[in-house]
């Protein structure tokens, strides 16, 4: 592996979720051990049935995701892209305090690889890994 990368998703905004997923896909393809870490409002993007309901801002790349999917080589939905990322080895972790604060349980979410605490980004960075916060 080339190293370790943690992409922190703090928002359920469609552009940020898509951007995080694109970064994770590229990092994984480059050989990085890659993690998506959903925290704060980002946890809401993973509620079952929610990821495809995220509303992008008008005129953004994600607002045209379905039209551009073939050209970019992306699946036509964020949930399909999410599933492909997990199949490719991107691990998905959810901040447990954020999950509890939103009144959700792990069972409310799309499949994830585990729960973690807010110290995860510092731990990854401290081990020589990279952290990107969106």
TORPA-4810 file (N, C-alpha, C, O; in nm, 3 decimals):
<nodes>
NODE_1_0.083_-0.118_0.000_0.000_0.000_0.000_0.088_0.125_0.000_0.199_0.126_0.054_X
NODE_2_0.037_0.229_-0.062_0.108_0.355_-0.073_0.103_0.436_0.056_0.186_0.524_0.075_X
NODE_3_0.011_0.409_0.141_-0.008_0.485_0.264_-0.152_0.474_0.308_-0.225_0.387_0.263_X
NODE_4_-0.191_0.563_0.397_-0.327_0.561_0.451_-0.390_0.699_0.434_-0.325_0.801_0.458_X
NODE_5_-0.517_0.701_0.391_-0.589_0.827_0.376_-0.726_0.814_0.439_-0.799_0.718_0.415_X
NODE_6_-0.760_0.912_0.520_-0.892_0.923_0.582_-0.960_1.047_0.526_-0.907_1.158_0.536_X
NODE_7_-1.077_1.028_0.466_-1.156_1.139_0.414_-1.272_1.159_0.509_-1.357_1.070_0.524_X
NODE_8_-1.277_1.274_0.575_-1.378_1.304_0.676_-1.493_1.379_0.609_-1.473_1.483_0.546_X
NODE_9_-1.615_1.324_0.622_-1.734_1.384_0.563_-1.817_1.444_0.676_-1.872_1.371_0.759_X
NODE_10_-1.826_1.578_0.679_-1.895_1.646_0.789_-2.032_1.699_0.750_-2.100_1.760_0.832_X
NODE_11_-2.072_1.679_0.625_-2.196_1.737_0.574_-2.270_1.634_0.490_-2.209_1.544_0.432_X
NODE_12_-2.402_1.648_0.484_-2.480_1.562_0.396_-2.509_1.634_0.264_-2.596_1.591_0.187_X
NODE_13_-2.438_1.743_0.239_-2.450_1.816_0.113_-2.401_1.726_-0.002_-2.294_1.666_0.007_X
NODE_14_-2.480_1.718_-0.108_-2.449_1.626_-0.219_-2.311_1.649_-0.277_-2.240_1.553_-0.306_X
NODE_15_-2.271_1.774_-0.295_-2.140_1.802_-0.354_-2.027_1.750_-0.266_-1.930_1.693_-0.316_X
NODE_16_-2.041_1.771_-0.136_-1.935_1.727_-0.045_-1.928_1.575_-0.036_-1.819_1.518_-0.031_X
NODE_17_-2.044_1.510_-0.033_-2.045_1.363_-0.029_-1.983_1.308_-0.157_-1.901_1.217_-0.151_X
NODE_18_-2.022_1.362_-0.271_-1.966_1.317_-0.398_-1.816_1.343_-0.403_-1.739_1.256_-0.443_X
NODE_19_-1.773_1.462_-0.362_-1.631_1.494_-0.364_-1.552_1.398_-0.275_-1.445_1.351_-0.314_X
NODE_20_-1.604_1.368_-0.157_-1.538_1.274_-0.068_-1.527_1.136_-0.132_-1.424_1.069_-0.122_X
NODE_21_-1.634_1.094_-0.198_-1.633_0.963_-0.262_-1.534_0.958_-0.379_-1.467_0.858_-0.400_X
NODE_22_-1.526_1.067_-0.455_-1.430_1.072_-0.566_-1.286_1.067_-0.515_-1.203_0.996_-0.571_X
NODE_23_-1.257_1.142_-0.410_-1.123_1.141_-0.351_-1.090_1.001_-0.302_-0.980_0.951_-0.325_X
NODE_24_-1.185_0.937_-0.233_-1.163_0.803_-0.181_-1.139_0.703_-0.295_-1.051_0.617_-0.286_X
NODE_25_-1.217_0.714_-0.403_-1.201_0.623_-0.517_-1.063_0.639_-0.579_-0.996_0.540_-0.609_X
NODE_26_-1.019_0.764_-0.597_-0.887_0.787_-0.656_-0.775_0.738_-0.566_-0.679_0.677_-0.613_X
NODE_27_-0.787_0.764_-0.437_-0.684_0.720_-0.343_-0.674_0.568_-0.341_-0.564_0.513_-0.341_X
NODE_28_-0.787_0.502_-0.339_-0.788_0.355_-0.336_-0.724_0.300_-0.463_-0.647_0.204_-0.459_X
NODE_29_-0.759_0.362_-0.576_-0.704_0.318_-0.704_-0.551_0.337_-0.708_-0.481_0.262_-0.775_X
NODE_30_-0.502_0.437_-0.635_-0.359_0.463_-0.630_-0.288_0.375_-0.527_-0.167_0.385_-0.510_X
NODE_31_-0.364_0.288_-0.460_-0.304_0.195_-0.367_-0.306_0.235_-0.221_-0.247_0.167_-0.137_X
NODE_32_-0.374_0.344_-0.189_-0.385_0.386_-0.049_-0.486_0.301_0.026_-0.589_0.262_-0.029_X
NODE_33_-0.456_0.274_0.151_-0.556_0.218_0.242_-0.649_0.335_0.271_-0.608_0.435_0.330_X
NODE_34_-0.775_0.324_0.229_-0.863_0.441_0.227_-0.986_0.421_0.315_-1.048_0.315_0.316_X
NODE_35_-1.018_0.528_0.388_-1.133_0.528_0.477_-1.219_0.651_0.450_-1.166_0.760_0.426_X
NODE_36_-1.350_0.634_0.454_-1.445_0.744_0.459_-1.498_0.747_0.602_-1.543_0.644_0.653_X
NODE_37_-1.492_0.862_0.665_-1.537_0.876_0.804_-1.648_0.980_0.808_-1.623_1.099_0.789_X
NODE_38_-1.770_0.936_0.833_-1.887_1.024_0.836_-1.910_1.070_0.979_-1.928_0.990_1.070_X
NODE_39_-1.911_1.203_0.997_-1.928_1.261_1.129_-2.018_1.385_1.118_-2.048_1.431_1.008_X
NODE_40_-2.061_1.437_1.231_-2.150_1.552_1.237_-2.270_1.530_1.145_-2.331_1.423_1.151_X
NODE_41_-2.306_1.626_1.060_-2.422_1.609_0.972_-2.397_1.509_0.859_-2.492_1.466_0.794_X
NODE_42_-2.275_1.472_0.835_-2.243_1.375_0.731_-2.307_1.240_0.756_-2.334_1.165_0.662_X
NODE_43_-2.332_1.207_0.883_-2.395_1.079_0.918_-2.530_1.066_0.849_-2.569_0.956_0.810_X
NODE_44_-2.602_1.176_0.835_-2.736_1.172_0.776_-2.735_1.126_0.630_-2.836_1.075_0.582_X
NODE_45_-2.623_1.143_0.560_-2.614_1.098_0.421_-2.621_0.947_0.410_-2.657_0.894_0.304_X
NODE_46_-2.589_0.876_0.518_-2.585_0.730_0.514_-2.714_0.663_0.560_-2.723_0.540_0.560_X
NODE_47_-2.814_0.742_0.599_-2.942_0.683_0.639_-2.998_0.609_0.517_-3.001_0.663_0.406_X
NODE_48_-3.043_0.487_0.539_-3.096_0.406_0.427_-3.196_0.487_0.344_-3.287_0.549_0.398_X
NODE_49_-3.176_0.486_0.212_-3.263_0.557_0.121_-3.234_0.705_0.106_-3.293_0.770_0.019_X
NODE_50_-3.145_0.759_0.186_-3.120_0.903_0.186_-3.016_0.946_0.083_-3.029_1.054_0.025_X
NODE_51_-2.914_0.867_0.058_-2.802_0.912_-0.024_-2.845_0.952_-0.165_-2.787_1.045_-0.222_X
NODE_52_-2.944_0.885_-0.221_-2.991_0.922_-0.354_-3.089_1.038_-0.351_-3.129_1.088_-0.456_X
NODE_53_-3.130_1.081_-0.232_-3.220_1.196_-0.218_-3.146_1.326_-0.192_-3.208_1.432_-0.184_X
NODE_54_-3.015_1.318_-0.177_-2.938_1.440_-0.152_-2.958_1.535_-0.268_-2.947_1.496_-0.384_X
NODE_55_-2.985_1.659_-0.237_-3.015_1.758_-0.339_-2.893_1.846_-0.364_-2.852_1.922_-0.277_X
NODE_56_-2.834_1.835_-0.483_-2.720_1.921_-0.516_-2.764_2.062_-0.548_-2.880_2.086_-0.581_X
NODE_57_-2.671_2.155_-0.538_-2.698_2.293_-0.578_-2.710_2.299_-0.729_-2.647_2.221_-0.801_X
NODE_58_-2.789_2.390_-0.777_-2.808_2.406_-0.921_-2.676_2.441_-0.988_-2.601_2.527_-0.941_X
NODE_59_-2.648_2.374_-1.100_-2.531_2.406_-1.179_-2.402_2.339_-1.134_-2.297_2.366_-1.192_X
NODE_60_-2.406_2.253_-1.035_-2.285_2.185_-0.989_-2.266_2.055_-1.064_-2.359_2.007_-1.129_X
NODE_61_-2.148_1.998_-1.055_-2.120_1.872_-1.124_-2.213_1.762_-1.076_-2.258_1.679_-1.155_X
NODE_62_-2.242_1.759_-0.946_-2.328_1.652_-0.898_-2.473_1.670_-0.939_-2.548_1.573_-0.943_X
NODE_63_-2.513_1.794_-0.971_-2.651_1.811_-1.018_-2.669_1.747_-1.155_-2.782_1.718_-1.195_X
NODE_64_-2.561_1.725_-1.225_-2.565_1.661_-1.356_-2.505_1.520_-1.351_-2.466_1.465_-1.454_X
NODE_65_-2.499_1.462_-1.232_-2.432_1.333_-1.215_-2.488_1.225_-1.307_-2.412_1.152_-1.370_X
NODE_66_-2.618_1.215_-1.315_-2.675_1.110_-1.399_-2.637_1.127_-1.546_-2.606_1.029_-1.614_X
NODE_67_-2.639_1.250_-1.595_-2.601_1.276_-1.735_-2.453_1.251_-1.760_-2.415_1.203_-1.867_X
NODE_68_-2.372_1.282_-1.664_-2.227_1.272_-1.681_-2.169_1.139_-1.636_-2.049_1.115_-1.651_X
NODE_69_-2.251_1.053_-1.581_-2.201_0.928_-1.524_-2.122_0.847_-1.625_-2.013_0.798_-1.593_X
NODE_70_-2.174_0.832_-1.743_-2.104_0.753_-1.844_-1.970_0.817_-1.881_-1.868_0.749_-1.891_X
NODE_71_-1.972_0.948_-1.902_-1.849_1.017_-1.942_-1.742_1.009_-1.833_-1.624_0.994_-1.864_X
NODE_72_-1.783_1.019_-1.707_-1.689_1.012_-1.595_-1.659_0.869_-1.552_-1.568_0.846_-1.472_X
NODE_73_-1.736_0.774_-1.604_-1.718_0.635_-1.562_-1.775_0.607_-1.424_-1.732_0.514_-1.357_X
NODE_74_-1.874_0.689_-1.381_-1.935_0.672_-1.250_-2.069_0.601_-1.262_-2.134_0.608_-1.367_X
NODE_75_-2.109_0.533_-1.158_-2.245_0.478_-1.156_-2.346_0.593_-1.161_-2.312_0.708_-1.134_X
NODE_76_-2.470_0.562_-1.197_-2.570_0.667_-1.213_-2.631_0.714_-1.082_-2.708_0.810_-1.083_X
NODE_77_-2.600_0.651_-0.970_-2.652_0.698_-0.842_-2.541_0.698_-0.738_-2.445_0.622_-0.748_X
NODE_78_-2.555_0.785_-0.638_-2.455_0.789_-0.531_-2.452_0.659_-0.452_-2.346_0.616_-0.406_X
NODE_79_-2.568_0.595_-0.435_-2.570_0.469_-0.360_-2.494_0.360_-0.435_-2.421_0.282_-0.374_X
NODE_80_-2.510_0.354_-0.566_-2.433_0.257_-0.645_-2.284_0.285_-0.635_-2.203_0.193_-0.622_X
NODE_81_-2.247_0.413_-0.641_-2.107_0.452_-0.628_-2.055_0.412_-0.490_-1.944_0.360_-0.478_X
NODE_82_-2.134_0.436_-0.388_-2.098_0.399_-0.251_-2.071_0.247_-0.243_-1.971_0.204_-0.186_X
NODE_83_-2.162_0.168_-0.300_-2.145_0.023_-0.299_-2.018_-0.019_-0.372_-1.947_-0.109_-0.327_X
NODE_84_-1.990_0.046_-0.485_-1.868_0.014_-0.559_-1.743_0.047_-0.479_-1.645_-0.029_-0.480_X
NODE_85_-1.745_0.160_-0.409_-1.631_0.197_-0.326_-1.604_0.092_-0.219_-1.489_0.051_-0.198_X
NODE_86_-1.709_0.049_-0.153_-1.692_-0.053_-0.048_-1.641_-0.183_-0.107_-1.558_-0.250_-0.047_X
NODE_87_-1.691_-0.220_-0.225_-1.644_-0.342_-0.292_-1.497_-0.330_-0.331_-1.426_-0.431_-0.336_X
NODE_88_-1.452_-0.208_-0.360_-1.313_-0.185_-0.399_-1.219_-0.179_-0.279_-1.097_-0.170_-0.296_X
NODE_89_-1.274_-0.185_-0.158_-1.190_-0.187_-0.040_-1.186_-0.060_0.042_-1.113_-0.052_0.140_X
NODE_90_-1.264_0.041_0.003_-1.273_0.162_0.085_-1.356_0.127_0.207_-1.470_0.081_0.196_X
NODE_91_-1.298_0.150_0.325_-1.371_0.121_0.449_-1.449_0.244_0.493_-1.399_0.356_0.485_X
NODE_92_-1.571_0.222_0.538_-1.658_0.331_0.582_-1.680_0.321_0.732_-1.724_0.218_0.784_X
NODE_93_-1.647_0.430_0.801_-1.665_0.437_0.945_-1.757_0.553_0.979_-1.761_0.653_0.907_X
NODE_94_-1.831_0.540_1.087_-1.925_0.643_1.131_-1.888_0.685_1.272_-1.857_0.601_1.357_X
NODE_95_-1.891_0.815_1.296_-1.865_0.870_1.428_-1.982_0.834_1.520_-2.095_0.880_1.500_X
NODE_96_-1.954_0.753_1.620_-2.061_0.706_1.708_-2.131_0.818_1.783_-2.254_0.816_1.791_X
NODE_97_-2.060_0.917_1.840_-2.132_1.026_1.907_-2.225_1.103_1.813_-2.333_1.145_1.854_X
NODE_98_-2.184_1.123_1.687_-2.270_1.192_1.591_-2.393_1.109_1.558_-2.502_1.162_1.542_X
NODE_99_-2.374_0.979_1.549_-2.485_0.888_1.522_-2.588_0.897_1.635_-2.708_0.908_1.610_X
NODE_100_-2.540_0.891_1.757_-2.629_0.900_1.874_-2.697_1.036_1.882_-2.815_1.044_1.914_X
NODE_101_-2.622_1.143_1.854_-2.678_1.278_1.860_-2.790_1.297_1.756_-2.883_1.375_1.778_X
NODE_102_-2.781_1.226_1.644_-2.884_1.235_1.541_-3.003_1.145_1.572_-3.101_1.143_1.497_X
NODE_103_-2.996_1.070_1.683_-3.104_0.980_1.720_-3.111_0.857_1.631_-3.218_0.799_1.613_X
NODE_104_-2.998_0.817_1.574_-2.993_0.704_1.482_-2.919_0.587_1.544_-2.845_0.602_1.641_X
NODE_105_-2.939_0.471_1.485_-2.863_0.352_1.522_-2.791_0.303_1.397_-2.823_0.344_1.286_X
NODE_106_-2.695_0.215_1.415_-2.623_0.158_1.301_-2.718_0.090_1.204_-2.693_0.089_1.083_X
NODE_107_-2.826_0.032_1.255_-2.925_-0.034_1.171_-3.002_0.061_1.080_-3.064_0.016_0.983_X
NODE_108_-2.999_0.190_1.109_-3.066_0.289_1.024_-2.984_0.324_0.900_-3.034_0.389_0.808_X
NODE_109_-2.859_0.280_0.897_-2.765_0.323_0.794_-2.744_0.220_0.685_-2.776_0.102_0.700_X
NODE_110_-2.690_0.267_0.573_-2.637_0.177_0.472_-2.528_0.093_0.539_-2.482_0.131_0.647_X
NODE_111_-2.486_-0.017_0.481_-2.379_-0.095_0.544_-2.252_-0.012_0.565_-2.206_0.058_0.474_X
NODE_112_-2.198_-0.021_0.685_-2.072_0.046_0.718_-1.979_-0.057_0.781_-2.023_-0.164_0.823_X
NODE_113_-1.850_-0.023_0.786_-1.752_-0.117_0.839_-1.733_-0.106_0.989_-1.676_-0.196_1.051_X
NODE_114_-1.779_0.003_1.048_-1.766_0.014_1.191_-1.796_0.153_1.242_-1.820_0.246_1.166_X
NODE_115_-1.795_0.164_1.375_-1.814_0.291_1.443_-1.681_0.334_1.502_-1.599_0.250_1.538_X
NODE_116_-1.660_0.463_1.511_-1.536_0.516_1.566_-1.569_0.641_1.646_-1.682_0.688_1.647_X
NODE_117_-1.469_0.692_1.712_-1.487_0.813_1.791_-1.421_0.932_1.725_-1.354_0.918_1.622_X
NODE_118_-1.440_1.050_1.783_-1.387_1.172_1.722_-1.235_1.179_1.720_-1.179_1.266_1.653_X
NODE_119_-1.167_1.091_1.789_-1.020_1.090_1.787_-0.961_1.020_1.666_-0.839_1.020_1.649_X
NODE_120_-1.044_0.961_1.581_-0.994_0.886_1.467_-0.905_0.969_1.374_-0.796_0.923_1.339_X
NODE_121_-0.946_1.089_1.331_-0.857_1.165_1.241_-0.719_1.190_1.300_-0.619_1.178_1.230_X
NODE_122_-0.712_1.225_1.427_-0.582_1.249_1.490_-0.500_1.122_1.496_-0.378_1.125_1.478_X
NODE_123_-0.566_1.009_1.521_-0.494_0.882_1.527_-0.437_0.846_1.390_-0.322_0.802_1.382_X
NODE_124_-0.514_0.864_1.284_-0.465_0.833_1.149_-0.350_0.925_1.112_-0.248_0.880_1.061_X
NODE_125_-0.366_1.055_1.139_-0.259_1.150_1.108_-0.134_1.121_1.188_-0.022_1.135_1.138_X
NODE_126_-0.152_1.081_1.314_-0.039_1.049_1.400_0.038_0.927_1.355_0.154_0.911_1.392_X
NODE_127_-0.024_0.841_1.278_0.041_0.721_1.227_0.103_0.747_1.089_0.139_0.653_1.018_X
NODE_128_0.114_0.875_1.052_0.173_0.909_0.923_0.076_0.906_0.808_0.118_0.911_0.692_X
NODE_129_-0.053_0.898_0.837_-0.153_0.897_0.731_-0.201_1.037_0.701_-0.176_1.131_0.777_X
NODE_130_-0.271_1.050_0.590_-0.326_1.178_0.550_-0.473_1.188_0.588_-0.544_1.088_0.591_X
NODE_131_-0.517_1.309_0.617_-0.656_1.334_0.653_-0.706_1.452_0.569_-0.643_1.557_0.565_X
NODE_132_-0.820_1.433_0.504_-0.886_1.539_0.428_-1.023_1.559_0.491_-1.097_1.462_0.508_X
NODE_133_-1.058_1.682_0.524_-1.187_1.712_0.586_-1.273_1.790_0.488_-1.231_1.894_0.437_X
NODE_134_-1.392_1.740_0.462_-1.487_1.808_0.371_-1.614_1.840_0.446_-1.706_1.897_0.389_X
</nodes>
